[in-house]
């Protein structure tokens, strides 16, 4: 790992440090200052000249503050003559703004992608973007990872003989289908209608969930309104138990408390792409680290190796865990 420089913004330094520990490289220092006029200044406090620079900084609340900080860090690295600058986005908040679904609104996912490139990013390493088209909004190379392997590894230790994977909407059905294949269980999907920003209606569930143990899989949980609405429909179908899993656990407006208070929800699982403060942690909440996966992707990018091969390695590992004598499936494709 020669000639590499890893920095982190203030959004999630704990994850950045864990990634660097997995890489065996130091997390280099940087500072953020705020002037009297409320402008901020970022300084990278280590040499970047002709280095392969990685800046780890998820766009998490406060999103606008963190976005400006990331743009300034990218500009600082480029101005310091970095050979290449890669922005590592464990969470890309603006990915949800990926289409024009109302008059006179901006497609912020594309605009912010342009801003990152203009600021100095030459490559992006992202984790579980909200929809496939967001990948195409970037005019620079994007390595898009997902956390399905890490989540599947957690659930593989359970008795899954009566389990079904449920997608809370049809937009997430492809990922739920991949997840169900990893675990060797069937899947179902709900149909959802969004009535307002915090109000949804689950109109039906496609698939057999009657009397089953359910794992609800979503990419992101913020207020939790979609999952809470889905729980009502699942109860009406007499499901035996519910586990809820997601990659990005934002958990705003008391979502953790609302979800874990439900007696039929036995576990809430997320990854650490988003910082989870102690105040939001409960006995029912399990946080899985994606630092090893991000570290391996960074190592492969730095060394010019295939990142998509990670999916093949993960698929083989899942097959071996299920049946050491089974034939390995074909290589998984990155999203």
SULSUL-V371065 format. One record per run of one state. SS is the DSSP state (H for helix, E for strand, - for the rest). FROM is the first residue (numbers start at 0). TO is the last residue. Records with the same first field share a line. If there is no record, write none. Layout:
BEGIN
SS = FROM-TO, FROM-TO
END
This chain:
BEGIN
- = 0-2, 8-11, 23-25, 27-28, 34-38, 44-50, 56-57, 59-61, 79-82, 89-90, 96-106, 119-121, 127-130, 137-139, 145-146, 155-161, 167-168, 183-184, 196-197, 206-211, 221-223, 236-239, 249-253, 260-263, 271-276, 280-283, 288-289, 303-307, 322-334
E = 3-7, 26-26, 29-33, 39-43, 51-55, 58-58, 83-88, 91-91, 122-126, 140-144, 162-166, 185-195, 198-205, 212-220, 240-248, 264-270, 284-287
H = 12-22, 62-78, 92-95, 107-118, 131-136, 147-154, 169-182, 224-235, 254-259, 277-279, 290-302, 308-321
END
